[in-house]
């Protein structure tokens, strides 16, 4: 059986093409951690984690150090024993979901390469063309409407719109976008925890006429009972994002009847292993899922797209993070078009890797021989 001989840790600092504003922060770049796990058979598994101070509680600096500690733990072990390896990581250092995600994706990528299968096939899925929404950050209503109209003219089938700066501003944004794109284009709102219960019910009631498909995380992450109360009074479906990291959160939300959707993000669920558990709970409870993103490059996006092809219950797709980058740091993986279509390749694994140019200019550490 193969053993892990070497692990590369790469810190990608990827500038955005313009500042991206949400209710929690304004982002100018993504700082992602890549791990490349080499084994004794000469194969390499590639994974990506997106540490986020305001979501996962990690950042690039402590994420890089965590990745180094994990690497030292893993050298010499069998990478194909995925359940055992991931359990060891969690027991060694609790939390750090984004960095554990990087290792999770690398292990699954490596397993698929050993099996000589695309990742979706390894996991029993069916190859398909996906349709991602395109995301619009917080800005003036006319600017957001102009971007939305351009997306729809390009063939995009659904929009995700960031909100959360105030009732009147949010209403003006959604009204302007709906007037610009017309009817029939689903809008998915994301408040990123910006509201309290009364504000959420008030705004969602006022927005009901604008064909809103779902509102993501209207309340602070800890307020599960509040989500239930909002859901009971809202004319718009409610989705959990920052409230759901793992299967335990999924079980509690489902038991309460708190939401209509789960937003699965690989960086929150610590990768595919955790994501499959969340989706299974959602499916059993009649709760649909979204596959969301957190500024992943095509490495994380490709792994997520393969997961979608395995799980029919993941009905909504938010995979457009690479379009926020001034330059894409990875090569291979899925083909993503401006109209939101995502097409998987038949390469073994998820098919993506860091470009050599980005490896050369990025902070990099090698553990092992």
KAQUI-V477510 format. One record per pair of residues at least 12 apart in sequence whose ideal C-beta (glycine too) atoms are under 8 Angstrom apart, sorted by sequence separation. I is the first residue (numbers start at 1). J is the second residue. If there is no record, write none. Layout:
I&J + I&J
This chain:
16&28 + 34&46 + 35&47 + 51&63 + 136&148 + 161&173 + 218&230 + 250&262 + 305&317 + 333&345 + 15&28 + 16&29 + 34&47 + 35&48 + 148&161 + 161&174 + 174&187 + 227&240 + 240&253 + 291&304 + 323&336 + 332&345 + 15&29 + 16&30 + 34&48 + 35&49 + 49&63 + 74&88 + 86&100 + 89&103 + 108&122 + 204&218 + 264&278 + 291&305 + 305&319 + 322&336 + 14&29 + 33&48 + 73&88 + 74&89 + 108&123 + 136&151 + 174&189 + 200&215 + 243&258 + 264&279 + 304&319 + 323&338 + 332&347 + 13&29 + 14&30 + 32&48 + 33&49 + 73&89 + 161&177 + 227&243 + 243&259 + 262&278 + 291&307 + 320&336 + 13&30 + 14&31 + 32&49 + 33&50 + 86&103 + 134&151 + 144&161 + 262&279 + 291&308 + 319&336 + 333&350 + 334&351 + 12&30 + 13&31 + 14&32 + 32&50 + 33&51 + 49&67 + 85&103 + 86&104 + 159&177 + 189&207 + 200&218 + 240&258 + 244&262 + 301&319 + 333&351 + 334&352 + 12&31 + 32&51 + 70&89 + 73&92 + 200&219 + 215&234 + 224&243 + 240&259 + 244&263 + 332&351 + 333&352 + 11&31 + 12&32 + 30&50 + 31&51 + 218&238 + 223&243 + 238&258 + 239&259 + 244&264 + 262&282 + 301&321 + 320&340 + 332&352 + 11&32 + 12&33 + 86&107 + 215&236 + 221&242 + 222&243 + 238&259 + 239&260 + 240&261 + 300&321 + 301&322 + 331&352 + 332&353 + 11&33 + 12&34 + 70&92 + 82&104 + 85&107 + 134&156 + 159&181 + 197&219 + 214&236 + 215&237 + 217&239 + 221&243 + 238&260 + 239&261 + 240&262 + 241&263 + 246&268 + 289&311 + 330&352 + 331&353 + 10&33 + 11&34 + 69&92 + 70&93 + 133&156 + 136&159 + 187&210 + 189&212 + 195&218 + 196&219 + 213&236 + 214&237 + 215&238 + 216&239 + 217&240 + 237&260 + 238&261 + 239&262 + 240&263 + 245&268 + 246&269 + 291&314 + 319&342 + 330&353 + 331&354 + 9&33 + 10&34 + 69&93 + 133&157 + 134&158 + 135&159 + 136&160 + 138&162 + 187&211 + 188&212 + 191&215 + 192&216 + 193&217 + 194&218 + 195&219 + 212&236 + 213&237 + 214&238 + 215&239 + 216&240 + 217&241 + 237&261 + 239&263 + 241&265 + 244&268 + 245&269 + 246&270 + 289&313 + 290&314 + 297&321 + 298&322 + 330&354 + 331&355 + 9&34 + 10&35 + 82&107 + 133&158 + 134&159 + 135&160 + 136&161 + 137&162 + 138&163 + 186&211 + 187&212 + 188&213 + 189&214 + 190&215 + 191&216 + 192&217 + 193&218 + 214&239 + 216&241 + 217&242 + 262&287 + 264&289 + 288&313 + 289&314 + 290&315 + 291&316 + 293&318 + 296&321 + 297&322 + 317&342 + 329&354 + 330&355 + 8&34 + 9&35 + 10&36 + 82&108 + 131&157 + 133&159 + 134&160 + 135&161 + 136&162 + 138&164 + 159&185 + 161&187 + 163&189 + 164&190 + 185&211 + 187&213 + 188&214 + 189&215 + 190&216 + 191&217 + 193&219 + 197&223 + 204&230 + 217&243 + 227&253 + 231&257 + 261&287 + 262&288 + 263&289 + 264&290 + 265&291 + 268&294 + 288&314 + 289&315 + 290&316 + 291&317 + 292&318 + 293&319 + 295&321 + 296&322 + 329&355 + 8&35 + 33&60 + 66&93 + 79&106 + 80&107 + 131&158 + 133&160 + 135&162 + 138&165 + 158&185 + 159&186 + 160&187 + 161&188 + 163&190 + 164&191 + 184&211 + 186&213 + 188&215 + 189&216 + 190&217 + 191&218 + 193&220 + 208&235 + 231&258 + 247&274 + 250&277 + 254&281 + 260&287 + 261&288 + 262&289 + 263&290 + 264&291 + 265&292 + 267&294 + 288&315 + 289&316 + 290&317 + 291&318 + 293&320 + 294&321 + 7&35 + 8&36 + 31&59 + 32&60 + 79&107 + 141&169 + 145&173 + 157&185 + 158&186 + 159&187 + 160&188 + 161&189 + 162&190 + 163&191 + 164&192 + 183&211 + 188&216 + 193&221 + 205&233 + 208&236 + 224&252 + 228&256 + 231&259 + 246&274 + 250&278 + 254&282 + 259&287 + 260&288 + 261&289 + 262&290 + 264&292 + 265&293 + 283&311 + 288&316 + 290&318 + 291&319 + 293&321 + 297&325 + 330&358 + 7&36 + 25&54 + 31&60 + 70&99 + 74&103 + 82&111 + 144&173 + 148&177 + 152&181 + 156&185 + 157&186 + 158&187 + 159&188 + 160&189 + 161&190 + 164&193 + 165&194 + 197&226 + 201&230 + 205&234 + 207&236 + 224&253 + 227&256 + 228&257 + 231&260 + 249&278 + 261&290 + 263&292 + 265&294 + 267&296 + 295&324 + 305&334 + 329&358 + 7&37 + 8&38 + 24&54 + 33&63 + 66&96 + 70&100 + 80&110 + 152&182 + 158&188 + 160&190 + 162&192 + 164&194 + 196&226 + 200&230 + 204&234 + 205&235 + 228&258 + 247&277 + 251&281 + 254&284 + 266&296 + 283&313 + 298&328 + 302&332 + 7&38 + 24&55 + 33&64 + 79&110 + 80&111 + 141&172 + 145&176 + 149&180 + 163&194 + 164&195 + 204&235 + 225&256 + 227&258 + 246&277 + 247&278 + 250&281 + 254&285 + 272&303 + 276&307 + 282&313 + 297&328 + 299&330 + 302&333 + 6&38 + 35&67 + 67&99 + 79&111 + 141&173 + 144&176 + 145&177 + 148&180 + 149&181 + 167&199 + 171&203 + 178&210 + 197&229 + 201&233 + 204&236 + 224&256 + 227&259 + 246&278 + 250&282 + 275&307 + 279&311 + 297&329 + 298&330 + 301&333 + 302&334 + 4&37 + 5&38 + 63&96 + 66&99 + 70&103 + 144&177 + 148&181 + 152&185 + 170&203 + 174&207 + 178&211 + 197&230 + 201&234 + 225&258 + 254&287 + 267&300 + 297&330 + 298&331 + 301&334 + 329&362 + 4&38 + 5&39 + 33&67 + 45&79 + 80&114 + 141&175 + 142&176 + 145&179 + 146&180 + 200&234 + 224&258 + 244&278 + 247&281 + 253&287 + 266&300 + 276&310 + 279&313 + 298&332 + 299&333 + 4&39 + 5&40 + 63&98 + 67&102 + 138&173 + 141&176 + 145&180 + 167&202 + 171&206 + 175&210 + 272&307 + 276&311 + 279&314 + 298&333 + 301&336 + 309&344 + 3&39 + 4&40 + 35&71 + 63&99 + 67&103 + 141&177 + 145&181 + 167&203 + 171&207 + 174&210 + 298&334 + 2&39 + 3&40 + 37&74 + 170&207 + 266&303 + 305&342 + 2&40 + 57&95 + 58&96 + 174&212 + 266&304 + 298&336 + 306&344 + 2&41 + 56&95 + 58&97 + 167&206 + 305&344 + 39&79 + 56&96 + 58&98 + 2&43 + 56&97 + 58&99 + 136&177 + 266&307 + 301&342 + 37&79 + 56&98 + 302&344 + 306&350 + 216&261 + 52&98 + 214&260 + 217&263 + 13&60 + 51&98 + 189&236 + 214&261 + 216&263 + 303&350 + 50&98 + 51&99 + 302&350 + 11&60 + 49&98 + 192&241 + 193&242 + 302&351 + 303&352 + 49&99 + 192&242 + 264&314 + 302&352 + 49&100 + 50&101 + 188&239 + 190&241 + 239&290 + 241&292 + 299&350 + 301&352 + 49&101 + 11&64 + 48&101 + 49&102 + 133&186 + 299&352 + 47&101 + 48&102 + 298&352 + 299&353 + 9&64 + 47&102 + 133&188 + 135&190 + 158&213 + 261&316 + 263&318 + 297&352 + 299&354 + 47&103 + 47&104 + 48&105 + 297&354 + 9&67 + 47&105 + 9&68 + 46&105 + 47&106 + 45&105 + 46&106 + 47&107 + 45&106 + 9&71 + 45&107 + 47&109 + 45&108 + 46&109 + 7&71 + 45&109 + 33&98 + 45&110 + 33&99 + 37&103 + 44&110 + 45&111 + 7&74 + 35&102 + 43&110 + 7&75 + 34&102 + 35&103 + 45&113 + 6&75 + 33&102 + 37&106 + 44&113 + 4&74 + 5&75 + 36&106 + 37&107 + 43&113 + 4&75 + 35&106 + 39&110 + 43&114 + 4&76 + 3&76 + 4&77 + 37&110 + 41&114 + 3&77 + 4&78 + 216&290 + 3&78 + 4&79 + 2&78 + 3&79 + 1&78 + 2&79 + 2&80 + 1&80 + 188&290 + 214&316 + 2&114 + 22&137 + 23&138 + 21&137 + 22&138 + 20&137 + 21&138 + 19&137 + 21&139 + 188&316 + 188&318 + 23&162 + 22&162 + 23&163 + 21&162 + 23&164 + 22&164 + 23&165 + 97&245 + 97&246 + 123&272 + 158&316 + 160&318 + 105&266 + 104&266 + 108&271 + 108&272 + 101&266 + 108&273 + 101&267 + 104&270 + 105&271 + 104&271 + 105&272 + 22&190 + 23&191 + 24&192 + 101&269 + 103&271 + 104&272 + 23&192 + 24&193 + 98&267 + 101&270 + 102&271 + 104&273 + 22&192 + 23&193 + 24&194 + 97&267 + 98&268 + 100&270 + 101&271 + 104&274 + 23&194 + 97&268 + 100&271 + 97&269 + 98&270 + 97&270 + 130&305 + 97&274 + 130&308 + 130&309 + 90&270 + 125&306 + 128&309 + 127&309 + 156&338 + 157&339 + 158&340 + 123&306 + 126&309 + 133&316 + 135&318 + 155&338 + 156&339 + 157&340 + 86&270 + 119&303 + 123&307 + 125&309 + 133&317 + 154&338 + 155&339 + 156&340 + 86&271 + 125&310 + 132&317 + 133&318 + 135&320 + 154&339 + 155&340 + 120&306 + 124&310 + 125&311 + 131&317 + 132&318 + 134&320 + 135&321 + 55&242 + 86&273 + 119&306 + 120&307 + 123&310 + 130&317 + 132&319 + 133&320 + 118&306 + 132&320 + 120&309 + 130&319 + 134&323 + 135&324 + 151&340 + 83&273 + 120&310 + 82&273 + 105&299 + 109&303 + 105&300 + 108&303 + 98&294 + 105&303 + 101&300 + 132&336 + 134&340 + 133&340 + 132&340 + 131&340 + 132&341 + 131&341 + 132&342 + 56&267 + 130&341 + 131&342 + 55&267 + 56&268 + 129&341 + 130&342 + 55&268 + 129&342 + 130&343 + 129&343 + 52&267 + 51&267 + 128&344 + 50&267 + 127&344 + 49&267 + 127&346 + 47&271 + 120&344 + 118&344 + 118&345 + 118&346 + 118&347 + 118&348 + 119&349 + 117&348 + 118&349 + 119&350 + 116&348 + 118&350 + 115&348 + 118&351 + 113&348 + 112&348 + 113&349 + 112&349 + 112&350 + 55&294 + 110&349 + 109&349 + 108&349 + 109&350 + 52&294 + 108&350 + 52&295 + 50&294 + 50&295 + 105&350 + 50&296 + 48&296 + 48&297 + 50&300 + 48&299 + 49&300 + 47&299 + 48&300 + 46&299 + 48&303 + 47&303 + 32&295 + 32&296 + 30&295 + 32&297 + 34&299 + 30&296 + 30&297 + 27&295 + 32&300 + 14&295 + 14&297 + 12&297 + 30&321 + 75&367 + 75&368 + 30&324 + 30&325 + 72&367 + 71&367 + 68&365 + 71&368 + 64&363 + 68&367 + 64&365 + 46&349 + 20&324 + 45&349 + 46&350 + 46&352 + 17&324 + 46&353 + 16&324 + 17&325 + 46&354 + 16&325 + 17&326 + 44&353 + 15&325 + 16&326 + 14&325 + 15&326 + 14&326 + 15&327 + 14&327 + 14&329 + 12&329 + 36&353 + 36&354 + 34&354 + 38&368 + 12&354 + 10&354 + 12&358 + 10&358 + 10&359 + 13&362 + 12&362 + 11&362 + 10&362 + 11&363 + 10&363 + 11&364 + 10&364 + 9&364 + 8&364 + 9&365 + 8&365 + 9&366 + 8&366 + 9&367 + 7&366 + 8&367 + 6&366 + 7&367 + 6&367 + 7&368 + 6&368 + 5&368 + 6&369 + 4&368 + 5&369
